Amino acid sequence: MKKIECIIRTEELKNLIDELRHAGVGGVTISEVKGFGKETTRPDAYLILPKTKVEIYATDEQVEELISIIVKTCRTGELGDGKIAILPMDDVIRIRTGTRNEEAIL
């Protein structure tokens, strides 16, 4: 199991959610965040910009498909398109039912 965290342009969120639902993703967590990148050639290079963080719990088999969806949907080719991080998960528990592991995320 993996946790996929991606930082994306806020304006891409609706399209990404639509694509993730179409792919069968059962849920996501969304946070409004701010940050800056390493780009230093722009006058506003150190401006802290609003972004959106999307977190997805996925089975190992889902990861590559979800990465492809995120990249296809959120890539503009411009600075600030964001990042994707893939983190291992040892366990996940659905609080309501007590189910664990993949059963809790599907």
C-alpha angles and dihedrals in degrees: 000000000000139000113223115204119185132179110207142168108278092231090062095057100092093050091047093050090049091052093045091051090049088053091053101255106162098208148343137200116229127196133179108232139169130217150135136234135217097266109125105171096082121081090234093047094132096043111126105232131199115251137166124242117209120192122195130181109215142173116246088253093056098050102086093045091050092048089052091050093049094048094044093048101040105034113107096160090238130112113279100036089136141227140279123214125190115204128185118241123205096194143346127199128199102223096208097055105017092235115152142209120354092352088063094054102041 
